[in-house]
Amino acid sequence: NESTGTAAGTATVNLNDGIISGTTYAGVDSSGILNVYGTSSITGNLTLARDSGSNGTLNIAEDATFSITGTWYDGSGNAVINNQGTLRLENKSLYISQSSGGEILNNLAGGTIAKTGTGASTIAWDVVNNGALNVAGGTLTITNGYSGDGTATVAGNSILNLTGTLTA
């Protein structure tokens, strides 16, 4: 299953074992929610909360795996990622394209953020890690705040670079 498009206004999109390609928005002028189930990925660009005052939420379900092979942005609204499954960064990044101050990646208990590949990935969001953060290859840089009770594992020859505020 492959899809492209925009979840405009108040919309919920459920992705189950699918691929999102092209430019996709969740939360354009109101609220947008993208729920991920099964093994899914994005090969294009995803923007959460494009407009000021909008809300974009990405929920990765328990036992789901969502791989980034495109680039993710936060617009000028409030964006939240709630991860209970596996969020796989494959040499790609989460960026804040407009400073709105409402970008949070919640890695919930049971959730895993997995950095794979030999290149670099950046998370320019606040990260609350109450699950597992695994850097299996390359470099993962977190430029905003990092907190939580979760674990962080860095494989040999890999790098976890925390340049923001670390709250232990």
Secondary structure, DSSP 8 states (H G I E B T S, - for coil): -EEEEEE-SSEEEEEES-EEEEEEEE-SSSEEEEEEESEEEE-SEEEES-STT-EEEEEE-TT-EEEESS-EEE-SSEEEEEESSEEEEES--EEESS--S-EEEEE-TT-EEEEESSSEEEE-SEEEESSEEEE-SSEEEE-S-EE-S-EEEE-TT-EEEE-S-B--
